[in-house]
Amino acid sequence: MTQYKVLSLVIPCYNCERSIGELVEKARMVIEKDGRFDYEIILVNDGSKDGTWNVLKGLAMENDKISALNLAQNFGQHNALMAGYRCVTGDIVVGLDDDGEHDAADMFKLIDELLEKDYDFVCASYKGEKKNSAFRNLGTKANSLMAEVLIGKPKNFIFSSYNVMRRFVVDQIILCTNPYPYIAGLILQVTSNLGMVELPKHQRKYGDSGYDLRKLLRLWLNGFTAFSVKPLRLATILGMATALLGFVYGVVIIINKLANPDVTLVGYSSIMASVLFIGGMVMILLGMIGEYVGRIYININSLPQYVVKEKVGGTLWEEKCGI
């Protein structure tokens, strides 16, 4: 049986100067109390607007097992995770949020599930909806449905940012250089050996979620444009169906006119409604194609996933990151 010796905690940080110190200290105490693993903690500052980076630097300078990356701007949670993943040296990688919603004391419930049931990836699940806005909950459900239909997520599986995975999964994930990474999609490309552990819900201690409408929409677009061409196939089907409907309707009108020569072909309102509907569908589908083409263009021009502005960490960590 493989012996796992080192845990790598990757924590993307955004405007968390009040909460990150408490989270890191609790994680450190939980790991040391368990005693089975050595550890490293990689903190990635994703363009925070408060004093988060100063806090992260202080934590890294106080403990040689803590490393910190400062990104040049806000690239997004998934990009920040990719930056952290490229720096891990451990056998098992743990991901958790910076805001206190994930209790570090629950970490080994996920790790033990991973090891005992021989999963490749295990994440937390929560009964009921978290106390977010109705819009945020709707966005989460829409994103989950998208993942099921377009990228093959198991129907009853819910990806959570509190998770653990084996090192080989991370090694495959970091091969992706797409400037718009979607972590759940990357994991599903590597393994289907997934597990969940139900954990108690915890409320955010400080601040509000960093996900707004724009970021949720961007995440949704990243998911389906990076891992599926089904939307393009759907566009083709809709186009064929609309053309067929128009053809059948035209035949009906001609037959009706031949059978009843006195019928006057009127219907300005219905014609305008049809034109507007078809025109709207065409614009939506052209926009969808534009998303694919635009992302292909950006990939060809090698837009970076992230840019590291500053780093604080040990020699081994710097060698692994290559920065």
DAHU-V293890 format. One record per pair of residues at least 12 apart in sequence whose C-alpha atoms are under 10 Angstrom apart, sorted by the first residue. I is the first residue (numbers start at 1). J is the second residue. Records with the same first field share a line. If there is no record, write none. Layout:
# DAHU-V293890
I=J / J
This chain:
# DAHU-V293890
2=91 / 115
3=91 / 115
4=36 / 37 / 38 / 90 / 91 / 92 / 115 / 166
5=36 / 37 / 38 / 39 / 90 / 91 / 92
6=36 / 37 / 38 / 39 / 40 / 88 / 89 / 90 / 91 / 92 / 93
7=31 / 36 / 37 / 38 / 39 / 40 / 41 / 88 / 89 / 90 / 91 / 92 / 93 / 94 / 111 / 164 / 166 / 167
8=37 / 38 / 39 / 40 / 41 / 42 / 65 / 66 / 84 / 85 / 87 / 88 / 89 / 90 / 91 / 92 / 93 / 94 / 95 / 164 / 167
9=24 / 27 / 28 / 39 / 40 / 41 / 42 / 43 / 66 / 84 / 85 / 88 / 90 / 92 / 93 / 94 / 95 / 96 / 164
10=40 / 41 / 42 / 43 / 44 / 67 / 68 / 80 / 81 / 82 / 83 / 84 / 85 / 87 / 88 / 93 / 94 / 95 / 96 / 97 / 98
11=23 / 24 / 41 / 42 / 43 / 44 / 45 / 68 / 77 / 80 / 81 / 84 / 85 / 94 / 95 / 96 / 97 / 98 / 161 / 162
12=42 / 43 / 44 / 45 / 46 / 68 / 69 / 76 / 77 / 78 / 79 / 80 / 81 / 82 / 83 / 84 / 95 / 96 / 97 / 98
13=43 / 44 / 45 / 46 / 47 / 48 / 52 / 53 / 56 / 68 / 69 / 70 / 77 / 80 / 81 / 96 / 97 / 98 / 99
14=44 / 45 / 46 / 47 / 48 / 49 / 50 / 51 / 52 / 53 / 74 / 76 / 77 / 80 / 97 / 98 / 99 / 209 / 210
15=45 / 46 / 47 / 48 / 49 / 50 / 51 / 52 / 53 / 98 / 99 / 206 / 207 / 208 / 210
16=45 / 48 / 49 / 50 / 51 / 52 / 53 / 55 / 56 / 97 / 98 / 99 / 100 / 206 / 207
17=48 / 49 / 50 / 51 / 52 / 53 / 54 / 55 / 56 / 98 / 99 / 206
18=50 / 51 / 52 / 55 / 98 / 99 / 205 / 206 / 207
19=52 / 98 / 99 / 100 / 204 / 205 / 206 / 207
20=43 / 52 / 55 / 56 / 59 / 97 / 98 / 99 / 100
21=52 / 55 / 56 / 58 / 59 / 98
22=98 / 99 / 100
23=96 / 97 / 98 / 99 / 100 / 101 / 102 / 103 / 104 / 105
24=41 / 43 / 56 / 59 / 66 / 98 / 104
25=59 / 104
26=103 / 104 / 105
27=39 / 41 / 103 / 104 / 105 / 106 / 107
28=40 / 41 / 65 / 66 / 104 / 105
29=104 / 105
30=104 / 105 / 106 / 107 / 108
31=104 / 105 / 107 / 108
34=108
37=90 / 91 / 92
38=65 / 90
39=65 / 66 / 89 / 90 / 91 / 92 / 93
40=63 / 64 / 65 / 66 / 67 / 88 / 89 / 90 / 93 / 317
41=60 / 63 / 64 / 65 / 66 / 67 / 68 / 84 / 88 / 90 / 93 / 94
42=56 / 60 / 65 / 66 / 67 / 68 / 69 / 81 / 83 / 84 / 85 / 87 / 88 / 95 / 312 / 313 / 317
43=56 / 57 / 59 / 60 / 66 / 67 / 68 / 69 / 70 / 80 / 81 / 83 / 84 / 98 / 311 / 312
44=56 / 67 / 68 / 69 / 70 / 71 / 77 / 79 / 80 / 81 / 82 / 83 / 84 / 308 / 311
45=57 / 68 / 69 / 70 / 71 / 72 / 73 / 74 / 75 / 77 / 80 / 84 / 308 / 310 / 311
46=69 / 70 / 71 / 72 / 73 / 74 / 75 / 76 / 77 / 79 / 80 / 81 / 83 / 306 / 307 / 308
47=70 / 71 / 72 / 73 / 74 / 75 / 76 / 80 / 309
48=70 / 71 / 72 / 73 / 74
49=73 / 74
52=70
53=68 / 69 / 70 / 71 / 310
54=70
55=68
56=68 / 69 / 70 / 312
57=69 / 70 / 310 / 311 / 312 / 313
58=312
59=312
60=311 / 312 / 313 / 314
61=312 / 313 / 314
63=313 / 314
64=312 / 313 / 314 / 315 / 317
65=313 / 314 / 317
66=312 / 313 / 314 / 317
67=84 / 87 / 311 / 312 / 313 / 314 / 317 / 318
68=84 / 310 / 311 / 312 / 313 / 314 / 317
69=83 / 84 / 87 / 307 / 308 / 309 / 310 / 311 / 312 / 313
70=83 / 307 / 308 / 309 / 310 / 311 / 312
71=83 / 306 / 307 / 308 / 309 / 310 / 311
72=306 / 307 / 308 / 309 / 310
73=306 / 307 / 308 / 309
74=306 / 307
75=179 / 180 / 304 / 305 / 306 / 307
76=180 / 181 / 210 / 211 / 215 / 218 / 219 / 305 / 306
77=97 / 161 / 181 / 182 / 183 / 210 / 211 / 215 / 219
78=161 / 179 / 180 / 181 / 182 / 183 / 184 / 219 / 305
79=178 / 179 / 180 / 181 / 182 / 183 / 304 / 305 / 306 / 307
80=181 / 305 / 306 / 307 / 308
81=95 / 174 / 181 / 183
82=170 / 173 / 174 / 175 / 176 / 177 / 181 / 182 / 183 / 305 / 306
83=174 / 305 / 306 / 307 / 308 / 321
84=174 / 321
85=167 / 170 / 171 / 173 / 174 / 321
86=170 / 171 / 173 / 174 / 175 / 317 / 320 / 321 / 322
87=174 / 316 / 317 / 318 / 319 / 320 / 321 / 322 / 323
88=167 / 170 / 171 / 317 / 320 / 321
89=167 / 316 / 317 / 320 / 321
90=166 / 167
91=165 / 166 / 167 / 168 / 170
92=111 / 114 / 115 / 120 / 121 / 164 / 165 / 166 / 167 / 168 / 169 / 170
93=111 / 121 / 163 / 164 / 165 / 166 / 167 / 168 / 169 / 170
94=107 / 110 / 111 / 121 / 122 / 123 / 161 / 162 / 163 / 164 / 165 / 166
95=107 / 123 / 160 / 161 / 162 / 163 / 164 / 165
96=123 / 160 / 161 / 162 / 163 / 164
97=160 / 161 / 162 / 163
98=204
99=203 / 204 / 205 / 206 / 207 / 208 / 209
100=202 / 203 / 204 / 205 / 206
101=162 / 200 / 201 / 202 / 203 / 204 / 205 / 206
102=124 / 161 / 162 / 163 / 199 / 200 / 201 / 202 / 203 / 204
103=162 / 199 / 200 / 201 / 202
104=162
106=124 / 162 / 197 / 199 / 200
107=123 / 124 / 162 / 163 / 164
108=164
109=122 / 123 / 124 / 197 / 198 / 199
110=122 / 123 / 124 / 162 / 163 / 164 / 165 / 195 / 196 / 197 / 198 / 199
111=123 / 163 / 164 / 165 / 166 / 197
112=164
113=164 / 195 / 196 / 197
114=163 / 164 / 165 / 166 / 193 / 194 / 195 / 196 / 197
115=165 / 166
117=193 / 195
118=166 / 193 / 194 / 195
119=164 / 165 / 166 / 191 / 192 / 193 / 194 / 195 / 196
120=164 / 165 / 166 / 167 / 168 / 169 / 187 / 190 / 191 / 192 / 193 / 194 / 195
121=163 / 164 / 165 / 166 / 167 / 169 / 187 / 188 / 191 / 192 / 193 / 194 / 195 / 196
122=159 / 160 / 162 / 163 / 164 / 165 / 166 / 193 / 194 / 195 / 196 / 197
123=157 / 158 / 159 / 160 / 161 / 162 / 163 / 164 / 165 / 194 / 195 / 196 / 197 / 198 / 199
124=158 / 159 / 160 / 161 / 162 / 163 / 164 / 195 / 196 / 197 / 198 / 199 / 200 / 201
125=157 / 158 / 159 / 160 / 161 / 162 / 163 / 195 / 196 / 197 / 198 / 199 / 200 / 201
126=158 / 160 / 196 / 197 / 198 / 199 / 200 / 201 / 202
127=198 / 199 / 200 / 201
128=201
129=201
130=201 / 202 / 203
131=201 / 202 / 203 / 204
132=203 / 208 / 209
135=212 / 213
136=209 / 211 / 212 / 213 / 216
139=212 / 213 / 216 / 217 / 220
140=158 / 216 / 220
141=158
142=220
143=216 / 217 / 219 / 220 / 221 / 223 / 224
144=156 / 157 / 158 / 159 / 220
146=220 / 221 / 223 / 224
147=159 / 184 / 185 / 188 / 220 / 223 / 224 / 227 / 228
149=224 / 228 / 230
150=185 / 223 / 224 / 225 / 227 / 228 / 229 / 230 / 231
151=184 / 185 / 186 / 188 / 189 / 223 / 224 / 226 / 227 / 228 / 229 / 230
152=185 / 188 / 189 / 192 / 227 / 228
153=184 / 185 / 187 / 188 / 192
154=188 / 192 / 194
157=194 / 195 / 196
158=184 / 195 / 196
159=183 / 184 / 194 / 195 / 196
160=184 / 196
161=183 / 184
163=195 / 196 / 197
164=195
165=187 / 194
168=190
169=186 / 187 / 188 / 189 / 190 / 191
170=186 / 187 / 190
171=190
172=186 / 187 / 189 / 190
173=185 / 186 / 187 / 188 / 189 / 190
174=186
176=305
177=299 / 302 / 303 / 304 / 305
178=222 / 226 / 295 / 296 / 298 / 299 / 300 / 302 / 303 / 304 / 305
179=222 / 295 / 298 / 299 / 302 / 303 / 304 / 305 / 306
180=218 / 219 / 221 / 222 / 223 / 225 / 226 / 295 / 298 / 299 / 303 / 304 / 305 / 306
181=219 / 222 / 223 / 226 / 305
182=219 / 220 / 221 / 222 / 223 / 224 / 225 / 226 / 227
183=222 / 223
184=223
185=222 / 223 / 224 / 226 / 227 / 228
186=223 / 226 / 227
188=227
189=227
221=288 / 291 / 292
222=291 / 292 / 295
224=292
225=288 / 289 / 291 / 292 / 293 / 295 / 296
226=292 / 295 / 296
229=292
231=285 / 288 / 289
232=285 / 286 / 288 / 289 / 292
234=285
235=281 / 282 / 284 / 285 / 286 / 288 / 289
236=285
238=281 / 282 / 285
239=278 / 281 / 282 / 285
242=278 / 281
243=278
246=274
253=265
308=323
310=323
311=323
